[in-house]
Amino acid sequence: MSDVKDHLDELFGIDETEEAEETPKQEIIPAEEHLPAVVEEDSRDRDIEFDYELSRETHRDLLDQGQEALTRLLKVAEESQHPRAYEVAGQLLKNLSDMTDKLMALHEKRKKLEAEAAKSNQMAGGVTVDKAVFVGTTSELLKEIKNIKHEIDE
């Protein structure tokens, strides 16, 4: 084994003195305690926003690529005058219009989610009535009670 090592050392021009160099000592730093993960309340909102941006970007990229492909395909169809080329161009045109509709539907879904989030935030941060006080005369209070009873009976 040492013959092979000596032969390789000679071949690569390595001296035995170079091997004897010490590697610098590395300090070991102990790991800190692993604390439980803290889940933020708005992580759902960030996920929704991230997914929306990703989906929007993907749709826009596909629309851009589809526009380029449609332009090239129409040139091919025009030069070849082949009916199948025109058929494929028509299908691609339909797919692009469907994708545009999906992009608009994505915007509508986002608006709906934002409205629901605003409504839930308003409800969570809204006023809670513990003790309701009627402001008015006793005769007005009796009329309101009779109206409520009448509505319940119907």
Phi, psi and omega in degrees: 000319181292332177297318179295318180295316179297320180295317179293321177299318180292320181296317182267358177070043181257130174271152178292336180290330179292330181289334187281356179298140180274146174276143181294145180286140180252139181277134179266123180257123181293146180287145178284164178297144178272112179273154178296148181291139178261121179266123180280151183292329185267017180295327178295318179296320179293322178296316179297316181296317179297314180296320178298312182297318179296314181295318180296315180297318179297314179299316182294319177297316179296321177295318178297314179295322178295323178296316178297315180296321180295318179300313180294320181294323177293326175295317179296316181296321180293320181286322183273337183055032181265132182298325180296323179296320177292325178296315179296321178296320178296318178295319178296321177298318178296317179298321179294320179292323176296320180294324176295319176297320178296323178295318178292322177296326177297318177297318179296319178297322180294317178299319180296317178296320179295321179294318178295320179294319179295321180294317180292324176294322179293320180291321181290323182261009183283181182274133176256127181265115178271317182229113179272138180239128177272129178253112180162188181273165180293327179293322177294322179296317179296322177297316179297319179296317178296321178297317180295317178299317182296319179293324179291319181294332183282000000 
